[in-house]
Amino acid sequence: MKKILFGILVSCMICIFNPAHSQTPMPNTDIYIVPLKITGEIYTLGKPENITKREGYDNQPAFLPDGSKLLYTAIKENPKGKKNADVYQYDFKTKQIKQITNTPEDEFSPTPTPDGKYFSVVRVEKDSTQRLWKFPLAGGTPEMVLPNVRRVGYHCWADNNVLGLWILGDSMKVGDTRLGMALFVDTGIGRCILKIPNDQAYSFVKKKSKDDWVIIRYGMGAGKKWELVKCLPGSEDYVWTPDGSTLLCGNDGKLYKFHPRKDKEWVQIADFKGTELANFYRIAISAQGDKLALVSYKGKKP
């Protein structure tokens, strides 16, 4: 039973920011969109475009499944002078930004649900409780998800009912909205857990020690797992290309790729040194594989 639940958990994607950090000064970040073309082993990147262009926190990008829009979290000052974290939407066709949530609470980590009807967030409620909520993409009243599960830091969806949770205190749980409960699974796993496209397997970052992080492949069938590659120093944010063949990860202003069956180590495919993307860390990719979203930061790496 535990193996099954662990398999459900790691099929989710957990590449998001921990809202608990909202109690500390937030980093100054921007979101850049980079056109991408993949032809065999050739990666062609277009000119990066800063879609946020302001001082402050713009982070946690997530493409909608059809690639038409990008959700993200921004912290801005409201008319009452209070800074709030809300969800915004960037439309690639119109190049317009629209505020999606406008509440007294803070909403972090917008994540489209599998059915495409909602996006979920980690909401920091008035008493500082952190629980999961979901908002209709078409607009409407939000709903609380798993009311009895508090202290949620990260989350992801495996299907429309089952989701993986990172609970403050560094524990992993699997929740089921039909049962209204969450079951402890494991500890020590990094924030970026992905289902490998076109493969009955998952990948996740395992932090063996402070400086020893590796990306692990976990097979759903027999539950076997093995190391794919060591993480680039201090980097735990990565994505798979849509065909599931190759990992992409940033480090020290450069973008790298790693093909588990062809590469022996990370291979550099782009260098943003000397540009506004010299310092980037988070990365997202569209399901169509034609766009990357890279988050840059100023000052110390978040």
C-alpha positions in Angstrom: 0.0 0.0 0.0 2.8 2.4 0.9 4.6 1.7 -2.4 1.4 2.4 -4.3 0.9 5.7 -2.5 4.5 6.7 -3.1 4.1 6.0 -6.8 1.1 8.3 -6.8 3.0 11.0 -5.1 6.0 11.0 -7.3 3.9 11.1 -10.4 3.1 14.7 -9.5 5.1 17.8 -10.2 6.4 19.7 -7.2 8.5 22.6 -8.7 7.1 25.4 -6.7 8.0 27.9 -4.0 7.4 27.3 -0.3 4.8 29.9 0.9 6.2 29.6 4.4 8.9 31.9 3.2 6.3 34.7 2.8 7.3 35.6 6.4 10.7 36.7 5.2 11.7 39.3 2.6 10.7 38.1 -0.8 13.3 38.0 -3.6 13.2 40.4 -6.5 12.3 38.1 -9.5 11.1 38.4 -13.1 9.7 35.9 -15.6 11.3 35.6 -19.0 9.8 33.7 -21.9 12.3 32.1 -24.3 11.2 30.6 -27.7 12.4 27.1 -28.1 12.8 24.8 -31.1 14.0 21.2 -30.6 15.3 19.4 -33.7 16.8 16.1 -32.9 19.7 16.9 -30.6 19.8 20.6 -31.7 18.2 23.1 -29.3 17.6 26.5 -30.8 16.6 29.3 -28.3 15.1 32.6 -29.4 15.4 36.0 -27.8 14.3 36.1 -24.2 11.3 38.4 -23.4 10.7 39.8 -19.9 7.0 39.6 -19.5 6.9 41.1 -16.0 9.4 44.0 -16.1 9.0 45.5 -12.7 10.6 45.5 -9.3 9.2 42.9 -6.9 8.2 39.3 -6.8 7.0 37.6 -10.0 7.5 33.9 -9.8 6.2 30.3 -10.0 5.3 30.1 -13.7 3.0 27.4 -14.9 1.8 27.0 -18.5 -1.8 26.1 -19.2 -2.1 22.7 -21.0 -2.8 24.3 -24.3 0.1 26.6 -24.0 -2.0 29.7 -24.6 -1.4 31.3 -21.2 0.9 31.3 -18.3 -0.1 31.5 -14.7 2.2 32.9 -12.0 2.3 34.5 -8.6 3.1 38.2 -8.1 3.3 40.2 -4.9 2.0 43.8 -5.3 0.7 46.5 -3.0 -3.1 46.8 -2.9 -5.1 50.0 -2.5 -5.0 49.7 1.3 -1.2 49.7 1.2 -0.8 46.0 2.1 1.3 43.7 -0.1 -0.6 40.7 -1.3 0.4 37.6 -3.2 -2.1 36.9 -6.0 -2.3 34.9 -9.2 -1.9 36.6 -12.5 -2.2 35.3 -16.1 -0.2 36.2 -19.1 -1.9 35.8 -22.5 0.6 34.9 -25.3 -1.7 36.1 -28.0 -2.6 39.5 -26.6 0.6 39.9 -24.5 -1.7 41.2 -21.8 -1.5 40.5 -18.0 -4.7 39.9 -16.1 -5.1 39.6 -12.3 -6.9 36.3 -11.6 -7.2 36.4 -7.8 -7.8 39.4 -5.6 -8.3 38.3 -2.0 -7.2 39.4 1.5 -5.2 36.2 1.7 -2.0 35.3 -0.1 -2.1 32.7 -2.9 1.0 30.9 -4.1 2.0 28.3 -6.6 -0.9 28.3 -9.2 -1.2 24.8 -10.6 -3.7 23.8 -13.3 -5.7 20.8 -12.4 -5.7 17.7 -14.7 -9.3 18.3 -15.9 -8.3 21.9 -17.1 -11.3 23.4 -15.2 -9.4 24.8 -12.1 -6.1 25.9 -10.9 -5.1 25.2 -7.3 -3.1 27.4 -4.9 -1.5 27.2 -1.5 -3.4 29.9 0.4 -2.0 31.6 3.5 -5.1 32.2 5.4 -5.8 35.0 7.9 -4.5 33.0 10.9 -1.4 31.9 8.9 -2.8 28.4 8.3 -1.6 27.2 4.9 -4.2 25.0 3.1 -5.0 24.1 -0.5 -7.7 25.9 -2.4 -8.8 25.7 -6.0 -10.3 28.4 -8.3 -12.4 27.8 -11.4 -10.4 29.0 -14.5 -13.6 30.4 -15.9 -14.1 32.5 -12.8 -16.3 31.8 -9.7 -16.1 30.9 -6.1 -13.0 29.1 -4.8 -13.2 25.8 -2.9 -11.1 24.5 -0.1 -9.3 21.2 -0.9 -8.6 18.8 2.0 -9.8 21.1 4.9 -8.2 19.0 7.5 -4.7 19.1 6.0 -2.9 22.2 7.2 0.7 23.5 6.9 0.8 22.8 3.2 4.1 24.0 1.6 4.1 22.4 -1.9 1.5 20.5 -3.8 0.8 18.8 -7.1 -2.0 16.8 -8.8 -1.7 13.1 -9.8 -5.3 13.1 -11.1 -8.5 15.0 -10.3 -8.7 13.5 -6.8 -5.2 12.4 -5.6 -2.5 14.9 -4.9 1.0 15.0 -3.4 1.7 17.4 -0.6 4.8 18.7 1.1 3.9 19.5 4.7 6.0 22.1 6.6 8.5 20.3 8.6 9.8 18.4 5.5 7.3 15.5 5.4 5.7 14.2 2.2 2.1 13.1 2.2 -0.5 11.9 -0.4 -4.0 13.3 -0.1 -7.2 12.1 -1.5 -10.1 14.6 -1.9 -12.7 11.8 -1.8 -11.4 10.6 1.6 -10.4 14.0 3.0 -7.2 12.7 4.4 -3.5 12.5 3.7 -1.1 9.7 4.4 2.6 10.1 5.3 5.0 8.8 2.6 8.6 10.0 2.9 11.1 12.7 3.8 14.2 14.1 2.2 12.9 14.6 -1.4 13.4 17.9 -3.2 10.7 20.2 -4.5 10.9 19.1 -8.1 9.1 15.8 -8.8 8.0 15.0 -12.3 6.2 12.3 -14.2 8.5 11.4 -17.1 6.5 11.9 -20.3 5.9 8.8 -22.4 7.3 6.5 -19.7 5.8 4.6 -16.8 8.3 6.2 -14.4 9.0 9.3 -12.4 11.9 11.4 -11.5 12.7 13.3 -8.3 15.6 15.0 -6.6 16.9 13.1 -3.6 19.0 15.1 -1.2 21.4 12.6 0.3 23.3 15.4 2.1 23.8 19.1 2.0 25.9 18.9 -1.1 25.0 15.5 -2.6 21.8 15.8 -4.7 20.8 13.4 -7.4 17.9 12.9 -9.9 16.4 9.5 -9.5 14.2 7.5 -11.9 11.5 5.5 -10.2 9.7 2.8 -12.2 6.0 2.5 -11.5 5.8 -1.3 -12.1 8.4 -3.0 -10.0 9.2 0.1 -8.0 12.8 0.0 -9.0 14.8 3.2 -8.8 18.2 4.3 -9.9 20.3 7.4 -10.2 20.0 9.2 -13.5 22.5 12.0 -12.9 23.9 14.2 -10.2 22.3 17.6 -9.9 24.3 20.5 -11.1 25.8 22.3 -8.0 23.0 23.9 -5.9 20.4 23.4 -8.7 17.2 21.4 -8.1 14.8 22.9 -10.6 14.5 21.0 -13.9 12.1 19.9 -16.5 11.7 17.1 -19.0 11.3 17.8 -22.7 7.7 16.9 -23.8 8.8 13.6 -25.3 10.4 12.5 -22.0 13.8 12.0 -23.5 15.9 14.8 -22.0 16.3 16.8 -18.8 16.8 20.6 -18.9 18.3 22.5 -16.0 20.0 25.8 -15.3 23.1 26.6 -13.4 25.3 29.7 -13.1 23.5 31.5 -16.0 23.8 28.6 -18.4 21.2 26.1 -19.6 22.1 22.4 -19.8 20.6 19.3 -21.2 21.0 15.6 -20.2 19.8 12.7 -22.2 20.1 9.6 -19.9 20.8 7.2 -22.8 23.1 9.4 -24.8 24.9 11.8 -22.4 27.5 10.9 -19.8 27.1 14.3 -18.1 25.3 17.6 -18.4 25.8 19.3 -21.8 25.6 23.1 -22.1 23.1 24.3 -24.7 22.9 28.0 -23.9 24.8 30.7 -22.1 23.0 33.8 -20.7 26.0 35.3 -19.0 26.2 39.0 -19.5 22.4 39.2 -20.0 19.5 39.8 -17.7 19.2 36.1 -17.4 22.6 35.7 -16.0 20.9 34.7 -12.7 18.0 32.3 -13.3 16.9 29.3 -11.4 13.3 28.2 -11.9 12.3 26.7 -15.2 9.0 25.6 -16.8 8.3 24.3 -20.3 5.1 24.3 -22.4 3.5 21.0 -23.2 4.1 21.8 -26.9 7.9 22.2 -26.2 8.0 25.6 -28.0 8.5 27.9 -24.9 10.5 28.0 -21.8 9.7 30.2 -18.8 12.8 31.1 -16.8 12.8 33.0 -13.5 15.6 35.4 -12.9 16.6 36.9 -9.6 18.6 39.8 -8.2 20.9 39.5 -5.3 21.3 36.2 -3.5 19.8 33.1 -5.0 16.5 32.4 -3.4 
